[in-house]
Amino acid sequence: MKTEIEHMSNSDQVLVSIARALINKPKLLLMDQSLDALDVTRRNMVIELIQQLRQTERMTILSTSLF
């Protein structure tokens, strides 16, 4: 099923944006309030994934949050 991003929920749009950012395995990942739109479960899932990538891919992450 193909869904245009503008028809997705805000949290799904955030997940797509994060996936797009990670697909090329960047050395530096900048996240400006990217997790603020996610519910706690999805936020924790993304944080765990990013922590794994930080260690395995030696990725530097700069993240800001309102929380």
C-alpha positions as CSV (number, residue, x, y, z in Angstrom):
1,M,0.0,0.0,0.0
2,K,1.4,3.4,-1.0
3,T,0.3,6.4,1.0
4,E,1.3,9.9,0.3
5,I,3.2,11.4,3.2
6,E,0.8,14.4,3.6
7,H,-2.0,11.9,4.2
8,M,-0.2,10.2,7.1
9,S,-0.5,11.0,10.8
10,N,2.0,13.5,12.2
11,S,3.8,10.7,14.1
12,D,4.0,8.5,11.0
13,Q,5.4,11.5,9.1
14,V,8.1,11.9,11.7
15,L,9.0,8.2,11.5
16,V,9.3,8.4,7.7
17,S,11.5,11.5,8.0
18,I,13.8,9.7,10.5
19,A,14.0,6.6,8.2
20,R,14.9,8.8,5.3
21,A,17.6,10.5,7.3
22,L,19.0,7.1,8.4
23,I,18.9,5.3,5.1
24,N,22.3,6.7,3.9
25,K,24.0,6.0,7.2
26,P,25.1,9.5,8.0
27,K,28.1,10.2,10.2
28,L,26.1,13.1,11.8
29,L,22.4,13.0,12.6
30,L,20.7,16.3,13.5
31,M,17.3,15.9,15.2
32,D,15.4,19.1,16.0
33,Q,12.5,18.2,18.2
34,S,12.0,15.1,15.9
35,L,10.8,12.9,18.8
36,D,8.4,15.4,20.3
37,A,5.4,14.3,18.1
38,L,5.8,10.7,18.9
39,D,4.0,8.8,21.7
40,V,6.1,7.3,24.4
41,T,6.3,3.8,22.9
42,R,7.4,5.0,19.5
43,R,9.8,7.6,21.1
44,N,11.5,4.9,23.1
45,M,11.7,2.6,20.0
46,V,13.4,5.3,18.0
47,I,15.7,6.2,20.9
48,E,16.8,2.6,21.2
49,L,17.4,2.3,17.5
50,I,19.4,5.5,17.4
51,Q,21.5,4.3,20.4
52,Q,22.3,1.1,18.6
53,L,23.2,3.0,15.4
54,R,25.4,5.3,17.4
55,Q,27.4,2.4,18.7
56,T,27.4,0.1,15.6
57,E,27.8,2.9,12.9
58,R,29.8,5.3,15.1
59,M,27.2,8.0,14.3
60,T,27.2,11.3,16.1
61,I,23.7,12.5,17.1
62,L,22.6,16.0,18.1
63,S,19.1,16.1,19.3
64,T,16.9,18.8,20.8
65,S,13.6,18.3,22.6
66,L,10.9,20.1,24.5
67,F,10.6,17.3,27.0
